[in-house]
């Protein structure tokens, strides 16, 4: 069985910067209020027209592929993680394959929200380890900005999220003890409704007055109505306290699981890259693990929470800035809606 490793990394964020102060034009909030609760100072929003989850993913993928020393024609499998696909179906994986002119390779879409990239990385790792594929492209990309509630009512959620994409190329390696050492995935749906978008297609669904004979009772009342837009149920919902309480428990647990699997301890970690959910969560986890500031990488201050894109964006930035070097022990961890969570331990 082969060992897999990350051969190339890349990321892309839109040019449009929205500071906390910019958001005060749409809602009652302040820079102090947002920073105190999340640590976020600004975020990026994609162009409303023309820039999509797929196009951002392509930008990140092109960089990762070039750094891996291959071309798009060498990719033999795609795993695309997102909670904000261009279409409800088909998924972004096939759209990326088409636009990048790739061969007729398999394309898998992963819908595990904030944990999506860790899940996608684990899938790619298994395919490469077994020898089924040699160049797997893993993408995490999100365009949240089109479906957020920018009123005061929705500020607890909307101030947190931003747009962007990250990508990696996974290849086999014969170097013993290097590459992806292990991945660990978990879920617990007991509190699924604590962080959810209840109505698929909520950004532009069917209004009942335009379909007077629609059998809404037979469909379980899942159609879009004006009332849903007015009362906020068309937009993402989050019980922030419930998410925080669960995250600060599961983050350390899944990191400890990865270390134990490989007979290592927190002292061995050279760089921890947590999913950029909330700076306060990252700081809490850092304190529990007793890691120094130079061993934890955060960039939520600049980009907000880009869910499935946050880990690969942070991984790429950390590597570009020289915080990750050959031989370093890198731990990736994420927690998100579902609830789902996971970790990956990598010898760079």
C-alpha positions in Angstrom: 0.0 0.0 0.0 1.3 3.5 -0.9 1.5 6.5 1.3 -0.1 9.7 0.0 1.1 13.2 0.4 0.2 16.8 -0.6 2.2 17.6 -3.7 0.7 21.0 -4.4 -1.4 23.7 -2.7 -3.2 26.7 -3.9 -5.8 29.2 -2.8 -7.9 32.0 -4.2 -10.0 34.8 -2.5 -12.1 37.4 -4.3 -10.8 41.0 -4.6 -13.8 42.5 -2.9 -13.0 43.3 0.7 -15.8 44.1 3.1 -14.7 45.3 6.5 -16.8 45.2 9.7 -17.5 48.9 9.3 -18.8 48.3 5.7 -21.4 45.9 7.2 -22.8 48.7 9.3 -24.4 50.1 6.1 -26.8 47.1 6.1 -27.3 46.2 9.8 -27.0 47.4 13.3 -23.5 46.3 14.3 -20.0 47.6 14.9 -16.4 46.6 14.4 -16.0 46.2 18.1 -19.1 44.0 18.4 -17.9 41.6 15.6 -14.3 41.4 16.7 -15.2 40.7 20.3 -17.4 37.8 19.3 -15.5 36.3 16.3 -12.1 37.9 15.9 -13.1 38.8 12.3 -12.0 42.2 10.9 -12.9 41.7 7.2 -14.0 39.1 4.7 -14.0 38.7 0.9 -17.2 38.6 -1.3 -17.2 37.2 -4.8 -18.5 39.2 -7.7 -22.2 38.9 -7.8 -22.2 37.8 -11.4 -19.6 35.7 -13.1 -17.7 34.6 -10.0 -19.0 31.3 -8.6 -18.0 28.5 -6.3 -16.7 26.6 -9.3 -14.7 29.5 -10.8 -13.0 30.2 -7.5 -12.3 26.5 -7.1 -10.7 26.5 -10.5 -8.4 29.5 -9.6 -7.1 27.6 -6.5 -6.9 24.3 -8.4 -4.7 25.8 -11.2 -2.1 27.0 -8.6 -2.1 23.6 -6.8 -1.8 21.7 -10.0 1.1 23.8 -11.2 2.9 23.5 -7.9 2.5 19.7 -8.1 4.4 19.8 -11.3 1.6 18.3 -13.4 -1.2 19.6 -15.7 -5.0 19.4 -15.6 -4.8 16.4 -18.0 -2.9 14.4 -15.3 -5.7 14.6 -12.8 -7.5 11.3 -12.5 -10.1 12.0 -9.8 -11.7 15.1 -8.3 -13.2 15.6 -4.9 -15.0 18.9 -4.5 -16.2 20.0 -1.0 -18.8 22.8 -0.7 -22.0 23.7 1.0 -22.7 26.4 -1.6 -22.8 24.7 -5.0 -23.5 26.6 -8.2 -26.5 24.4 -8.8 -28.5 22.3 -6.4 -27.5 19.6 -8.9 -25.3 18.7 -10.7 -22.4 19.3 -8.4 -19.4 21.6 -8.8 -17.0 18.7 -9.4 -18.2 18.1 -13.0 -18.4 21.8 -13.7 -14.7 22.1 -12.7 -13.8 19.1 -14.8 -15.5 20.6 -17.8 -14.1 24.1 -17.5 -10.6 22.9 -16.9 -10.7 20.6 -20.0 -9.9 17.5 -18.0 -10.3 13.9 -19.2 -13.5 12.1 -18.4 -12.4 11.4 -14.8 -14.6 10.7 -11.8 -15.8 13.7 -9.9 -17.2 13.4 -6.3 -19.0 16.2 -4.4 -18.8 16.3 -0.6 -21.4 18.1 1.4 -20.0 18.1 4.9 -19.9 21.9 5.4 -17.1 23.1 7.6 -15.6 19.6 7.8 -15.9 19.1 4.1 -12.3 19.5 3.2 -11.1 17.1 5.9 -13.6 14.5 4.6 -12.6 15.1 1.0 -8.9 14.8 2.0 -9.6 11.5 3.7 -11.3 10.2 0.6 -8.5 11.2 -1.6 -6.0 9.6 0.8 -7.8 6.2 0.6 -7.9 6.3 -3.2 -4.2 7.1 -3.5 -3.1 4.6 -0.8 -4.8 1.8 -2.5 -3.2 2.6 -5.8 -6.5 3.4 -7.6 -5.5 7.0 -8.5 -2.2 8.9 -8.8 -3.3 12.5 -9.0 -6.3 13.4 -7.0 -7.5 17.0 -6.9 -9.2 18.1 -3.7 -11.0 21.4 -3.7 -12.9 23.3 -1.0 -14.7 26.4 -2.3 -17.6 28.6 -1.0 -19.7 31.5 -2.2 -21.7 32.3 0.9 -22.4 35.9 0.1 -25.3 35.3 -2.2 -27.5 33.6 0.4 -27.0 35.5 3.7 -29.4 37.7 5.6 -27.8 41.1 5.7 -30.4 42.7 8.0 -29.9 43.2 11.7 -32.0 40.1 12.3 -29.4 37.9 10.5 -26.2 39.6 11.7 -25.2 36.8 14.1 -24.6 34.6 11.1 -23.9 36.9 8.2 -21.0 38.8 9.8 -19.1 35.5 10.1 -18.9 34.1 6.6 -16.8 35.0 3.6 -16.1 33.6 0.1 -13.0 31.8 -1.2 -11.4 28.6 -2.3 -8.4 26.3 -1.6 -7.1 23.2 -3.3 -4.5 20.5 -3.0 -3.2 17.7 -5.2 -2.7 14.3 -3.5 -0.1 12.0 -5.0 1.6 8.7 -3.8 5.0 8.9 -2.1 7.5 6.2 -1.3 9.1 8.3 1.4 8.5 6.2 4.6 7.0 8.1 7.5 6.0 11.1 5.4 2.7 12.4 3.9 -0.7 11.9 5.3 -0.3 9.7 8.4 -3.9 9.3 9.3 -7.4 10.9 9.0 -10.3 10.7 11.5 -13.9 11.4 10.7 -17.0 11.7 13.0 -20.6 12.8 13.0 -23.5 13.2 15.4 -26.8 14.3 14.0 -28.6 14.7 17.3 -28.3 18.5 17.1 -28.4 18.8 13.3 -30.9 21.7 13.4 -28.6 23.8 15.6 -26.7 24.9 12.5 -28.7 24.5 9.3 -30.3 25.9 6.2 -33.6 24.2 6.2 -34.9 24.9 2.8 -32.9 23.8 -0.3 -33.0 26.4 -3.1 -33.8 29.1 -0.6 -31.9 31.7 -2.5 -34.4 31.6 -5.3 -37.1 29.0 -4.8 -40.8 28.7 -5.8 -43.2 31.1 -4.3 -46.6 29.6 -3.7 -48.6 32.5 -5.1 -46.9 31.7 -8.5 -48.0 28.0 -8.2 -51.6 28.2 -6.8 -52.2 24.5 -7.5 -48.9 23.2 -6.1 -49.4 20.2 -3.8 -47.5 21.8 -0.9 -48.9 19.4 1.7 -47.7 16.4 -0.2 -44.2 17.9 -0.3 -44.1 18.5 3.4 -44.3 22.3 3.1 -40.8 22.6 1.7 -41.6 25.3 -0.9 -40.3 28.9 -0.7 -42.7 31.5 0.3 -42.6 35.3 0.9 -43.2 34.5 4.6 -40.0 32.5 4.8 -38.1 35.5 3.5 -39.8 37.8 5.9 -39.4 35.7 9.0 -35.8 34.7 8.2 -36.4 30.9 7.8 -35.1 31.1 4.2 -31.7 31.9 5.5 -29.1 29.9 7.4 -29.7 29.4 11.1 -27.1 29.0 13.9 -27.4 28.5 17.6 -23.9 30.0 18.3 -23.7 28.9 21.9 -24.6 25.3 21.1 -22.0 25.2 18.3 -19.3 26.7 20.5 -19.9 24.3 23.3 -19.7 21.3 21.1 -16.8 22.5 19.0 -14.4 23.2 22.0 -15.0 19.6 23.1 -14.7 17.8 19.7 -11.8 19.8 18.4 -9.3 18.7 21.1 -10.8 15.1 21.1 -10.2 14.5 17.4 -6.7 16.1 17.5 -5.8 13.8 20.4 -7.2 10.9 18.5 -4.9 11.6 15.5 -1.9 12.0 17.8 -2.6 8.8 19.7 -3.0 6.8 16.5 0.5 7.8 15.6 2.1 7.5 19.1 2.6 11.3 19.2 1.7 14.1 21.6 0.8 17.7 21.3 4.4 18.6 21.9 5.2 17.0 18.6 2.9 19.4 16.6 4.8 21.9 14.6 1.7 23.5 13.1 -2.0 23.2 13.9 -4.4 24.5 11.3 -7.9 24.6 12.7 -11.0 25.3 10.5 -11.5 29.0 10.8 -14.9 29.0 12.4 -14.3 31.6 15.1 -11.1 33.0 16.5 -12.4 32.5 20.0 -12.9 28.8 19.4 -9.3 28.5 18.0 -7.9 30.3 21.0 -9.9 28.1 23.4 -8.6 24.9 21.7 -5.0 26.3 21.7 -5.2 26.9 25.4 -6.5 23.4 26.1 -3.7 21.9 24.0 -1.1 24.2 25.5 0.3 25.2 22.1 2.3 28.4 21.6 1.1 31.1 19.2 3.7 30.1 16.6 2.2 26.6 16.4 -1.3 27.6 15.5 -2.2 29.4 12.3 -5.3 31.7 12.0 -6.4 33.9 9.2 -10.1 34.3 10.0 -9.3 37.9 10.8 -8.9 38.6 7.0 -11.3 36.1 5.4 -14.0 35.2 7.9 -15.3 31.7 7.9 -15.1 30.2 4.5 -16.3 26.7 5.7 -15.0 24.0 3.4 -12.4 26.4 2.0 -11.0 27.6 5.3 -8.6 24.7 6.0 -6.9 24.6 2.5 -6.7 28.5 2.4 -5.0 28.6 5.8 -2.8 25.6 4.9 -1.6 27.3 1.7 -1.0 30.6 3.4 0.9 29.0 6.2 3.1 27.2 3.7 3.6 30.3 1.5 4.7 32.3 4.6 7.2 29.7 5.6 5.4 28.4 8.7 5.4 24.9 7.3 8.7 23.2 6.3 9.8 19.9 5.1 9.5 17.3 8.0 7.1 19.4 10.1 4.2 17.6 11.8 1.0 19.4 10.6 -2.4 18.8 12.1 -5.6 19.8 10.3 -8.9 19.9 12.2 -12.4 21.0 11.6 -15.9 21.0 13.2 -19.1 22.0 11.5 -22.8 21.6 10.8 -24.2 18.1 11.1 -22.5 18.0 13.5 -19.5 16.6 11.7 -15.8 16.9 12.7 -12.5 15.4 11.7 -8.7 15.7 11.7 -5.7 14.8 9.5 -2.2 14.4 10.7 0.5 15.0 8.1 4.3 14.8 8.0 5.1 17.5 5.5 
